[in-house]
Amino acid sequence: MPAPADTDAYLATVPEPQREALQVLRRQLLAAAPGATECVSYGMPAIRRTGVLVWFAAGKAHCALYPSGLVAEFADRLTGYQTSKGAIRFQPEKPLPPQLIADIVARRIEQDEAAAAARAAKRKR
C-alpha cells in the first residue's frame, strides 16, 4: 500500500473513534509548534520545522504519538499510558493531556533548533 499523500489522506483511512482523537491531537500539535508544517514521514503524519518534531498514527485499537526518543524523559507523566522506547500509546477516550503534548513539542523544538544550529556551524567550517 503506498504512503498517503498528506495528513488528510492518512486520516481518511482511519476508523472512528481513532480519527477524531488524531484530529484533536493534530490541532494540539500544530498549536504547540508555531510555524510548523505537516508532512508524511515513514507513512505516518508528522509535524516538522527544520526536521520532524513528532509523528502520530492509529493502531488497530489505539492511537500513538512518536516523540522522537523523549518517552523516557517524560516517563513520570506517562503513567497510565502504554509506552515503548519511542512511542506513547493511548486510547481515543483517554487522550494525552494537552499540557503534556505542549511540553513534549516544546522540548522537541529545542532539540530541533539545536540540531539546526549544529548543522549550520558545521557548514561554516
Secondary structure by P-SEA (a helix, b strand, c coil): ccccccaaaaaaacccaaaaaaaaaaaaaaaacccbbbbbcccccccccccccccccccccccccccccccccccccccccccccccccccccccccaaaaaaaaaaaaaaaaaaaaaaaaaaac
